[in-house]
Amino acid sequence: MLRIDIPVPSVVVLMGASGAGKSSFARSFFGPTEILSSDRFRALVADDENNQAATSDAFELLYLVARKRLRRKRLCVIDATNIRERDRAGYVALAREFGCPAVAIILDPGIDVCIERTKARSDRDISREIVRQQYSELQESLHSLNHEGYSQLWYLREASIAAITVALQAGSPQRPISPAGETD
């Protein structure tokens, strides 16, 4: 079993193309208040998580909430594609601003799995071309991850998260969490 130790507070940046399993991963290992989802913030500002025109406002709100949480030494898990270095730079800067680590978790089940999962979603209509573009952009930007300022990099290729445990460290009580949400 793979154990991922996450410092608290920290900024955890999930990365992956649509369909990679970022939101499922987040829900499996983190509490609902710890997850800052770009989709959720789009829904809050525009009543529609698919409304791309609301993206700027959604991220403005996401950063505001992250700052408030980090002031209180809380965990911030960023659930967005985060496929380009410029998309991620603000999160590393945010972590530095609050003197906490930034942790990168890349979910890469493979392009075919991403496309299949996206195609099966009833709440979204994302074309194969968009998923392929996202996947390609992420692959092209992976080389820069070692220089972006993350204290930890986790590259998860497996589609299954059943063999992973996430343990929160430091400022909060340790609570290793299995995918079923049970504490060890």
C-alpha positions in Angstrom: 0.0 0.0 0.0 1.3 3.5 -0.9 1.1 6.0 1.9 1.1 9.7 1.1 1.9 11.9 4.1 0.3 15.4 3.7 1.5 18.2 5.9 -1.2 20.4 7.5 -1.3 23.1 6.7 -0.4 22.8 3.0 -1.6 23.5 -0.4 -2.3 20.2 -2.3 -2.5 20.7 -6.0 -4.3 17.9 -7.9 -3.4 17.7 -11.6 -4.9 15.7 -14.4 -6.9 15.9 -17.6 -10.7 15.7 -17.4 -11.6 12.2 -16.4 -8.3 11.5 -14.6 -10.1 11.0 -11.2 -9.1 14.2 -9.4 -12.5 14.8 -7.7 -12.9 11.1 -6.8 -9.5 11.1 -5.3 -10.2 14.3 -3.4 -13.5 12.9 -2.0 -11.8 9.6 -1.0 -9.1 11.2 1.1 -10.1 14.7 2.2 -13.0 16.3 3.9 -15.5 18.4 1.9 -14.3 21.6 3.5 -10.7 20.9 2.6 -11.4 20.5 -1.1 -11.5 23.7 -3.2 -12.9 22.7 -6.5 -12.9 25.1 -9.5 -16.2 23.4 -10.6 -17.8 24.1 -7.3 -16.8 27.7 -7.3 -18.1 28.1 -10.9 -21.4 26.7 -9.6 -21.4 29.2 -6.7 -20.9 32.2 -8.9 -22.9 31.2 -11.9 -25.2 28.4 -10.8 -23.5 26.1 -13.3 -20.2 24.4 -12.8 -19.8 24.0 -16.5 -20.0 27.7 -17.2 -16.5 28.5 -18.4 -17.4 32.2 -18.6 -17.4 32.2 -14.8 -13.9 30.7 -14.5 -12.2 34.0 -13.7 -14.6 34.8 -10.9 -14.5 31.2 -9.7 -10.7 31.2 -9.3 -10.8 34.6 -7.6 -13.2 33.2 -5.0 -11.1 29.9 -4.7 -8.0 32.0 -3.9 -9.9 34.1 -1.4 -11.2 31.0 0.4 -7.7 29.4 0.3 -6.1 32.4 1.9 -8.8 32.4 4.7 -8.2 28.7 5.3 -4.4 29.0 5.3 -4.5 31.9 7.8 -6.3 29.4 10.1 -3.6 26.8 9.3 -6.1 24.6 7.4 -5.5 22.2 4.5 -6.3 23.4 1.0 -6.8 20.7 -1.7 -7.0 22.4 -5.1 -9.3 20.3 -7.4 -8.8 21.6 -10.9 -7.1 20.4 -14.1 -3.9 22.4 -13.3 -2.4 21.2 -16.5 0.0 24.1 -17.2 2.8 25.5 -15.1 1.2 29.0 -15.3 -2.1 27.4 -13.9 -0.1 26.0 -10.9 2.3 28.9 -10.1 -0.2 30.8 -8.0 -0.7 27.9 -5.7 3.0 27.5 -5.0 3.2 31.3 -4.4 0.2 31.0 -2.0 1.9 28.2 0.0 5.0 30.3 0.2 3.0 33.3 1.3 1.7 31.3 4.3 4.9 29.5 5.0 3.6 26.1 4.3 4.5 23.4 1.7 2.9 22.9 -1.7 2.3 19.2 -2.6 1.7 18.1 -6.2 -0.4 15.0 -6.9 -0.6 14.0 -10.6 -3.3 11.6 -11.5 -2.6 9.9 -14.8 -4.6 6.7 -15.5 -3.8 7.1 -19.2 -5.5 9.0 -22.0 -7.9 6.2 -22.9 -9.2 6.0 -19.3 -9.7 9.8 -19.2 -11.6 9.7 -22.5 -13.8 6.8 -21.4 -14.6 8.4 -18.0 -15.4 11.8 -19.6 -17.6 10.2 -22.2 -19.5 8.3 -19.5 -20.3 11.5 -17.5 -23.9 12.7 -17.7 -23.1 16.1 -16.1 -20.5 17.2 -18.7 -20.0 17.3 -22.4 -16.3 17.5 -22.9 -15.0 16.4 -26.3 -12.3 13.8 -26.9 -10.2 16.5 -28.5 -10.4 18.7 -25.3 -9.4 15.7 -23.2 -6.5 14.8 -25.5 -5.4 18.5 -25.5 -5.5 18.6 -21.7 -3.6 15.3 -21.4 -1.0 16.5 -23.9 -0.5 19.8 -22.2 0.0 18.2 -18.8 2.5 15.7 -20.2 4.4 18.6 -21.8 4.5 20.5 -18.5 5.6 17.6 -16.2 9.3 18.3 -16.8 8.9 21.6 -15.0 7.4 20.2 -11.8 10.7 19.6 -10.1 11.5 23.3 -10.4 8.1 24.7 -9.5 8.7 24.6 -5.7 6.7 21.6 -4.5 7.9 19.9 -1.4 6.4 16.6 -2.6 5.5 15.2 -6.0 3.3 12.2 -6.3 2.8 10.7 -9.8 -0.1 8.2 -9.6 -0.4 6.2 -12.8 -2.8 3.6 -11.6 -6.5 4.1 -12.2 -7.3 2.5 -8.9 -6.9 4.4 -5.6 -7.6 1.3 -3.5 -3.9 0.8 -2.8 -3.4 4.3 -1.4 -3.5 5.7 2.1 -3.3 9.4 2.8 -2.2 10.5 6.2 -2.5 14.1 7.4 0.6 15.2 9.4 1.5 17.9 11.9 -1.0 20.6 12.8 -4.0 18.3 12.9 -4.3 14.9 14.5 -2.9 12.2 12.3 -5.7 10.5 10.5 -4.6 8.0 7.9 -7.6 7.6 5.5 -8.3 4.7 3.3 -10.4 5.1 0.1 -13.4 3.9 2.0 -13.1 6.9 4.2 -12.2 4.8 7.3 -9.4 6.0 9.6 -6.7 3.5 10.3 
